[in-house]
Amino acid sequence: MSMADDKGYEISPWQLRWRGLDLQALHATESTFALSNGHIGIRGTFEEGEPRGLPGTYLNGFYEQRPLPYAEAGYGYPEDGQTVVNVTDGSIIRLLVQDEPLDMRYGSATHHERVLDFRSGTLRRTTEWTSPTGRRVRIHSERLVSFTSRAVAAIHYEVEPLDGDIELVLQSDLLANEPIPARTDDPRVAAALDNPLVSDFAAAHDFRAVLAHHTRSSGLRMAAGMDHEIDLPANARCGIETEEDLARLTVAADVPSGQRLRVTKYLAYGWSARRSTPALRGQVEGALAGALETGWDELLRRQREYLDDFWETADVEIDGDAELQQAVRFALFHVLQAGARGESRAIPAKGLTGPGYDGHAFWDTETFVLPLLTYTVPDSARDALRWRHSTLDKAKRRALQLGQGGAVFPWRSITGDECSGYWPAGTAAFHVGADVAVATSRYLAATHDAEFEDECGLELLVETARLWATLGHHNSRGEFRIDGVTGPDEYTAIADNNVFTNLMAQKNLRDAATACERRPAKARELGVDDEEAARWRDSAEHMRIPYDAALGVHQQSEGFTHHDEWDFEGTPPEHYPLLLHYPYFDLYRKQVVKQADLVLAMYLRGDAFTPEQKIANFAYYEALTVRDSSLSACVQAVMAAEVGHLQLAYDYLAEAALTDLHDLHANVENGLHIASLAGTWTACVAGFGGMRDHDGDVTFAPRIPPQLTRLSFRMTVRGSAIHVDVRPLVATYRLISGEPLQLAHHGSTFTLDASPVTKPIPTAPDSPAVRQPYGRAPVRRG
């Protein structure tokens, strides 16, 4: 195989472009070039179907069920796991050139590039290919997954002969039960993914075909359809056929020199746990009819218009680091794709870009993804919280099973049922409930959405508060303790009084009581009386927050600072991540932190710490945090910026932003790290922008590192769109639309109205130098 051009991503502010052909990189680029709208996800595989790294087409919430493995089961252990299914693949368009299949492993590609365009919302591809016998063609393709037509995707495909008349055969497929490489040693998972779809229906006529299937165990039904517009030469022949798992349209044509064979392929998907196969067929055929009526050009126009609106309210601009600018927009684009049209479904940790984590959603959504969506696409944040509310009955049943009141939300799930066989997290990571509650409070404060509060928000706050009232207890000194829980740091499990958990629970309890005061009638419907709300406030007031006076730092959890410190210098670099090379027993009893835990508490509950405590705590935990999780760097960036370590904050921002583009965790083939991508926004806006939103008060304390000459960002607060422009010495605030807002700049309040406000930026605090664990410092940026 001959390859021209240098391979790799080209740096560009609004695109991700890969020039040249590198078949070894397909696993990674299929994830980075994935398209989604939160409902449908299609990995960036070649149209020809092969070669490929890991094919994948996903429907949000469509899964297969499987038993969870336990050597020794225990009461309360979840019984079933859920695994996202690679559904019917409609992206395949095979091409034969003079009877030779276009396959990038053979012949030569004299030119090849792919472009993910953040403004058009499409993936474009141009390939000039010479067959083994010397026939030359140029392929142009462009695909989209529609933001405006939730059930629709489309591909426009053109073939142009480059050396005279040529005979072409094009095969457009719908393919179910596509063989995929084994990616797990668990035989239960492998069995669930081996031909997971059972055929119910297959039909075709003219240029249209529909296949319907159901899953064996979970009982979900789905249908996929394709239809085509074809610019045919006069002598072309067409035929369509179906089997149980395959529908294929074949087009054969002699294409003269100077002309092109053009095909636009429309795809539609639908699934349900309740609706019948005929109903799903009707839904898909209706979506196809609508797509053909709309047409390719109009789908493109609507896609661009949708994204223009998004960038108008969400763009982050960086001057001084072109690669970082690209990475930030890449991050924003993929987070939008993950959450835009999920609507009644969760936002998985990998979005719909790959099968990593079995397609599960975690607390990542509420803690990392929803802050971005709340201030840029609030409707998507509301939909994600509505999904949590729709699973509330399951969370309440889980709480009863564990002997608790209120609601216990799952650590990982697709449907709202706990799916983790790792009980220290699946059973003891109770902080998830507070994460949901804090995200709810943030959304309500940022939007004043009274309808959502009445329908969902208040109940979420109440039932999560009821959990803490039963899970915690008052000791003989009157302190409210929450014992035996696992916080964000999975290298410390089943600990007493995890500071993150306790502070988030404290806010949950206070916010629930306050919301009940706002909505007394609704509170009474939920059975909340004055006495219960008073107990919540009392528990919050007396919350136990461990502090080591001798060291002058907060303890991540009770006694943490008295543990032996991990032998960082004696740990070989290849033994990271530690969980793959050392027993949890040893990790649990040492001072070693997988990911920001107490540091995350200082960001989300910064109102509970003094500036001096933040400086001391950051230094202490910086020396213990190994960042074996992609959730860590963005949080460390935020707090490094706040306490004055601007270079370190810049280094961590780059790590978060480039996690997938540089494949820093060597697992991007299984999908993107959506929370880390969302954390890139957080590192910019909350880190260098210094944005905080404690109790609904939006404040800023911006500072940027010397490598950057400007950082600007846009966000929406209570319906008012604002623009913040940060330079080395000053920050300027502008009201783009909406009503005036009360804001603050480095502690000084002001009213932002039609006139821009410019404020000087004070010098950063003088913090002592910090160190990281041996060999775990971030790459220095710039």
N, C-alpha and C positions, 0 to 999 in steps of 0.2 A: 504494500500500500504506500503510495507516495503522498506526501503531505506538503503543501505549500503554506506560507504564512507562519508567524509565530503563534504558538498556542497560548490560551489563557484569557482572562477577563480584561477587556480594554476599559480604562478609566474614562468615564463620561458622566456628566451630571444627571442625565435623565434616562440612561439606558444601562443595561447589562449586556455587553456584547462579547461573544467568544469567537475569536478568529482561529481558523485552522481546525484540524481534525485530530482529536485525541480520544481514541476509543476507551482508554483506561480511565478517562475522566467522566464517563457516561453516568456512573452511579451518582456522582456529585451534581453534575449539571442537570440531570433529570429532576433533582429536587429544586435547585435554584431557578430553573426555567419552568417550574410548575405553574399552572394557572388554576384559579379557583374563584368562587364567589361566596364561599362559606356554606354552600349547599352541594355543589359539584366540585370535585377536584380532579385534575388531569395532570399527571407527571409529564415532564418535558421530554418524552421519548421521541425517537425518529418516527415519522409517519410510516415508514416501511415496516415498522414492527420489530425489525432486527437490523443490526445488532442492538442490544439493549442491556441496561444494567439491571434495573428492577422496574418492570412495568407496573403501573398503578392508575386506576380510575376509582374514585371513592365518592360515596354519597354520605353526607354527614348524618351519623346516627345509624347507619346500616351496618350490622355486625352479625357475627356468628357466636353462639354460646358454646362454652366448653367447661368441663369440670376443672377446678383448681387443684393442683397437686399438693398433698401434705404427707410427710412421713408420719407425723402424728397430729391428728386433728384435735381441735379444742373447741369448747363452747364459744359461740359467737364468731367463729371463723367464717368468712364468706365461702360459699360453696361453689359458685360459678364464676368463671371469667368471661370476658367479652373481647372479641378480636375483630377489628375492622376488616371488611371484605373487599378485595379487589374485584369490582363489579365488571359488567360488560364493557369491553374496551371499544369505543367508537372512533378512536383517533387513527386507526390503521388505514393507510392508503398505499397499497403495494403498486410497484411500477415495473413493467417489463419493457426493455428497450431492445427491439429486434430479437425477442425471445430470451434476452439476458436479464435476470432480475437485478434491479438497482439495489445493491447491497454495499454499504460503505466499507466492508472488509475486503472488497475485491475491486479491481480496476484502480482508478486513481481519482482523487478529488483535487483538481487544480485550484479550486476556490471553494471555501466552505465557511459560513459564518451563521451565527444565531444571535438574535437580538430580542431581549425582553425589554419592552418599552413601557416605562412607568406612566407615561401620559396617555398613550393610546390603549393601554391595558391588553396588549397583544404580544404573542411570540412570533417573530418573523424568522424565516430561514431562507438562505440562498446557497445553493450548491451547484457547482459545475463539475459534472462527473463524466469520466471517460470509461466506457465499458472495457472488459478484458480484450475485446476484439476491435477496440478503437472508435466505437460510436460515441458521440459527444452530445450531452443534453444539459440544459440549465433548468433547475428546479427552483421555483419561488413558492413559498407557502406562508400563510399567516393564519393564526388560530386565536380564538378568544373563548372565554367562559363568561357569559353575559352577566353584568351587574344589574341590568335592568329587566331582563327576562330570566327569572331565577332558574328555570328548568332547562335552559338552552345553552349549548355550546356550538361552535361553528369553525370550519376550516376552509380557507380558500387556497386552492392548489393549482399551480400552473406548470406545464412542461413545455419547454421550447427547444426544438432541435438546433444544434449549432453547426452541423456540417451536412446540410442537405435534407431531402425528404427522409422520413423515418417512420417505422411502424411501432406503435405504442399500444400496450395493453395495461389498463389501469384497473385495479381491484380494490373496491372500497368495502371494508368489513365492519361488522359488529361481531365481536368475539367474546364469548363467556367462558369461564373456567380456564382462563389463559394460564399456561404453565408458568410458575414463578420459582426462582431459586429458593431452596430451603434457607431460612434465616433464623432458625431456632433449634435447640437440641431437645426441647420439650415435645414429646410425641403427641400430647394432647393438642397443642397448638398446631402442630404439623397436620394432624388429622382434621382439625377444624378448617384448615386452609386448603386441603386437598379436594379439589372439585366441590367447593362449598355451595354452588348454585344448582338447583334441580329445575329442569325445564318444565314450564307450564304451557307455553304457547309460542308459536313461531309462524309468522306470515309475512308475505311480501307481494307488492304489486307495483307496476311502473318503476319509479326510482326509489320507492319507500319500502322499509322493512321494520318490523317490531319483534323483539324477543322479550318474553316474560319468564321470570324465574322466582323461586323461593329458596330460603335457606333451610337446611335440614333440622337444625335444633332451635334456633331463635324464632323460626316461623315467620320471618319477614318476607314480604313480597316486593318485587321490583319489576319495572319494565324499562327497556331502552329502545329508542327508535332512531332511524336515520332516514333522511331524504336528501335529494340532490338537485342542484341546477347545473346543467352541463352545456357548455358551448361546444357543440359537436360539429366536426367536419361532415360533409354530405355523405361520405362513404362509411361512417362509423356504425358499429354494431353494439347493441347493449343487451344485457340479460341480467336477471336477478334471481337468486335462489336462496333457500333457507334450509338449515338443519336445526337440531335442538339447541346447539350452542353456537351456531354460526349463521350469519346472513351475509351475502356477498353480492354486490353489484359489480359486473364486469363490463368495461368499455374498451372496445378495440377500434383503433383508428389509424389511418395513414395520415400523418401530419406533414404537410409540405413545408419546405424551408421558408422561414419568415413568418410562420403562423404558430399558434400555441394551442394546446389542449388545456381547457380551463374547467375546473370542477369546483363548485361550492357545496360542501357537505354540512348539513344541519343535523345536530344531535339533540335529543331530548331524553330526560330521565325523570322517573318518578318512583317512589317507594312508600310503603305503608305497612303498619302492623295490623290494620283493620280492613282496609279497602280490598275489594276483590280484584282478581286478575283482569276481568273485563273493564272494571273501572280504571285501573292503572293504564291499560291499553288506550282507553279513550282519552285519559289525561295526556299521555305521551303524543298521541296522534294530534290532539288539539294543539299542543305546544309546537309540534312540527309545522302544522298549518299556519300558526301565528308567525313562526320564524320565517317561513317562505314568503308570507305576505309582507313582513317587515323588510326582508332582503338583507344581503350582506352589507351593502353600503350604509344602510340605516342602522344596523346593529353596530357597525364601527362608529358612526356618528354619536349614537347614544352612549356607547362605552366611553368615548372621549369626553362627552359632556359630563358624565357622571364623575369622571376623574378630575376634570377641570374644577368642579365644585369641591371635591375632596382636597385638592392641593390648595385651593383658595383658603380653606379653613385649617389645614393641617401641616403645611409645608414647613420644613426646617432648612434654613440656609446657613452654610458654613463657608467662610472665606479663609483661605490659607492652607487647606488640606483637601485636595481634589478627590482622593480616594475615600476619605471619610465622608465627604458630601455624597458621593455615589452610594456608599454603604448605608447612610442614614435614609436616603430615599428608597433604596432597596428594602430596608427594614419596614418603613412605613407602608410601602406598597403591599408587602406580604402580610402584614398584620391586617390591613384592610381586607385583603383577599380571604383571610381566615375568618373574619367576623362580619363581613358586609351583609350577607343574606343567610346567615345561619338560622336566624329567627327563632324557631321553637327548639333549636338544638344547641348543644354545647359548642365551645370553641376548643378543639383538641390541642394538646401540647405541640403537636406537629402540624397543626392546621389540617389541610387535606393535601399535603405535599409528600406524604410517605407513610409507611405502616409503623413507624417507631412508636414505642409505648403502647402498641396494640390499638392505636387510635384513641387513647383515653384522654379525658380532660382532667386536670389537676387544679390545685389551688393557684397555680400559675395564672389562670385566667383572671381571677378577681384581683390578685395582687400586682400583676405585671401588665396584663393586656388591657384590663378595663380602665385604668387611669388614662391611658392614651385615648381609648375610644370615648370615654366620658367627656373629654375636652375637645374632641375633633369630630366624632361621629356618634353623638349621644344616643341616637336611635338604636345603634348596634349594641351599645352598652346596656340599654334597657332590655333589648331582646335576650342578651346573655343572662341577665338577672331574672328575667321571666322564666328562662329555662330552669334555673335553680328553684324558683318558686314552684314550677310544675312538678318537681321531684320532692317537694316538701313532705308528702305523705310517706315516701320511702325513707326519708331522713328521720321522720318521727318514729317509724317502726324500728329503724336501726337503733335509735336512742333507747327505746323500750327493751330491745334485745340486750343492750349493754347495761341495763339497769339505771338509765338516766332519764331525765325529763327533757322536754323540748325536742330539738332536732340535731342529729349527728350526720353531717354531710360527708360523702365518701372522699377518701384521699385520691382515688382514681376510679374513673367510671366512664361509660358511654351513655347509660340510661338513667343514672342516679343511684343504682345499686353498687355497693362497695365491691370492687373487683381485685383488691390487693391481697395476695397470699402472704405478704410481708407484714405480720401483725403489728410490730412496733409502730408502723406508719398507718396501715389500714385500720387498726383499732385505736391507736393512741394519739394520732395526729389530730387532736380535737381543734387545733387552731384554725382548721379549715372553716369551721362555722363562723369564727370571728372575722376571717378574711372575707367571707360572703357578706357579713353584716357591715363591715367597714366599707366595702365596695358599694353597698346599698346606700349607706349614709353619704358617701362621697357623691354618688350620682344624684341623690335628692338635693344636696346642697348646691351642686353645680347646675341643676336644671329647674329646681322648684316644680318638679313634675307631680302635681297633686293627685292626678289620676293614678299614676303608678304607685304612689305611696298608699293610696286607699285600697288598690286592688292587690298589691303584692308586697310593697316595701315594708309596711308596718308589720305584717305577719312574719316576714323574714327576720326582722329585728327582734320581735317578741319571742319567736321560737328558739332562736339562737341564744338569746339572753336566758331563757329558761334552762338551757343546757348548763350554763355556768353556775346557776343557782343550785343545781343538784350535784354537779361534778366537783365544785369547790366546797370548802367548809371554813368556819371561823375557829381558830385555835384559842388556847387559854389566854393569849395576849390580845385577842380581838382581831388579829390579822386574818384576812381572807386568803386561804391557800388553795392552789390548784396543783395537786400532786399526781405523779405517775403519768406524765404526758410526753409526747415527742414534738419538739418545735421544728422549725425549718431545717436546722442542722441535723441531718440523718446520721452523723457520727456521734451524736449524743442522744440516746433514746431512753424513754421511760424515766424521765427526770422530774424532780419536784420544782415547781415554781419557775418554769421557763419564762424569762423576762418578756420575750416576744409574745408568748401566749397570754401571759397575765395582763400586759398592757393593752393588747388588742381586745381581750375579754373585758377589761375595764371600760374601754371606749364603747364596746358593744352594749354593756349594761347601761351606761349613761345615755347613749343614743336611743336605746329602746324606751327608757323612761321618759325622755324628752319627747319622742315621737308620740307616745301615748297621751301626753299632755296636749299635743297639737290635735290629735284625733281621738278625743275621748269616747265618742260613740262607737267608732270602729274598735277601739281598745276593749270596750265592754263586750262587743261581739266576740272577741277573742278570749274573753274571760279574765282580762287583766283588771284588778282593782287597785285602789290606792296603796294598800298594804304590800302587794306584790311589787309594784313599782318602787316603793320605799325600800324594800329589801334589796332590789337591784342597786339602787343608789348607795346604800350602806355597804354592800359588798364591794362596789367600785371604790368607794372612799377608803376602805381598809385593805385594798389589794396588797398582797405581799410582793415586794420588789427587792430581790436579794442584792446586797451591796457588800463588797469586801473593803472595809474601812482601812485595813492595813495596806492594801495595794492601791486604794483610791479609785477602784473601778467597780462597775456592776458585774455581777456574776451572770453568765449566760443562763445558768440554772443553779439551783441550790447546791453549793459545794463545788461548783465547777473549777474555781480557781485553786482548789486544794488538790486536784488530781495531778498525777505525774504528767509532765509534758512529753509529747510524742518525740521520738528521736528523729528529727528531721534530717540532720546531717548523715545519719546512718541509713536513710531511705533512698535507694537507687531511683534515678529519674524514671526508669521504665516501670517502676512499681506504682505509678500514679495512673489512674485513680486508685486510691488505697483500698476501696471496697472490693476490688478484684484480686487483691494480693494479700490481704490480712483479714483475720476473723473479726466480725463485728464486736465480739466480746472484748477484744483488745482495744478497738477504737472507742467503744463506749466508756472506758474507764481512763482515758487519756485526754489531755488538753490538745485536741486537734479538731478543727472546724472544717466541715465539707464546704459550706457555703455561708454567706452572710446571714447571721441569725440575730444576735444582739445589735449588730450594725444595721440590719434591716429595721429593727425596732426603733433605732435612733432616727431613721428617716421617716417611717410612717407615724411614729409617735414622738416626734421631735419636741413636742410641747411638754414632754415628761422629763426632759433632761436639761441641765444647764449647759452653756457653751463650754465650760471647763470640763464637765463630765464627758461631753462628746469628744473633746480632744484626747482625754486620757483613755476612754474606752476604745476609740478608734485605733490608737497606737497599740494597745494591748492585744486586741483581737486581730489586727493586721498581721501580727507576728505568728498567729496560730491558724490562719485561714488558707487552705491549700487550693481552693477553687476547683474542686472536683465536680462541680456543677456549673452549668452555663448560666444559672440564675444569680451568680455571685458578682461578677465583674461590674455590672451596671449599678448595683447597690453600692459597692465600694467606690465607684466613681462619684456617686452623689455625695456620700459623706466625706470623701477625700476633698472634694471641692468646697464643702461647707467649712471644714476645719482648716483650710488654707493650703492643702497639698495639690496645687493646680496641675503640676506635671504628672503626678500620680493619677489624678482624676482623668487627665487626657489619655494616659496609657490604658486605663481601665475602660474608658469610653471606646477606644479603638478595639480593644479585645471583645467587648460586647458586640460592637457593630460588625466586626469581621469574623465572628464565630463560625458562620456558615460559608462565607465567601473564601475564607482561608482554611476551612474545615479543621478548626483548632481542636475539636474533640474527636476527630477521625470517625465520625458517624453520620455525616450529612447525607450519606446515601439512603438512610432511613427516614429522611425528612428534615425540614428546617426546625430550628429552635425558636418557636414563635415568641416565647416569653423573653428570650434574650434580645430578639429583634425589637420587641416592644420596649424592653429596658433601654435600648439605644435612645429612644425618644425621652425616656425618663432621665437618662444621664445627661442629655442636652438641656432639657427644660427644667428639671428639678436640680440637676447638678450645676452646670454653668449658668443656667437661668435662675437658679435658686428659688424656684416656685414651690410654695407649700400651701396646703389648703386645710389647715386645722380648723375643725368646727365651722366650716363654710367660709372662713376668712381667707381670701386668696392674697398671698404676699409673694414678693420677689426679693432676692438678694444676689443679683448677678455678678459674676466674675468669669473672665475667660483666660485661658493660658496664653503665654506670649506667642506661641506658634500660630494662633488664630488672630486674624484682624477684625473678624466680625462673626457674630452668631445672631441669627434672628429666627423667631418662631411665631406661629399663629395658634390661637386657641379660642374656644368659645366658653364663656362663663355666663350662666343664667340668660342665655339667648343673645348676649352681646359678644361680637367677634372683636378680638384685640390682636395687636401686632406688637411684639417686643423685639427691639433692636439693641443688641449689646455690643459696644466697642470696648477697647481696653480701658478707657477712662470714664465713659458715660453710657447710660442706657436711656433709650427713648421709648415711650409707651404711646401707642396710637389706638384710638377707638375706630374700628373699621365700620361697624354697624351696631345698632341696638342702643339700649339705654346706658347712661353713665354708670360707672362702677366705682366702688370704694376699693382701693388697692393699697399696698404698702411697698415701699422700696427701702431695703435695709433698715426696717423698723420705723420709717417715717411714712405715715398714711397720707394719701392724696386722693382726689377725685379725678377720674379719667373721663373726660367728656369730648366734645368735638375738637378741642385744642390738644395737640400732642404735648406730652410732659417729658422733659429731659432732666435726668438726675445724675449727679456725680457718683462714681463707684469708689467706695473707700478701699484702702489697702487691705489685703488678706490678713487674717490673724497670724501671729507669729507662733507656729506650732513646732515642737521639736521633731526631728527627723524620725521616721518610722522605718521598720524593716519587715520583710516578709519571711515566711519559712524558707529555710535553705533550699535554693534552686527553684523557688516558686514565684519569684518576682515577675511582674508582667513585662512584656517587651517594651522597651522605651520608645516612645513615639517621637519622631522628628529628630 
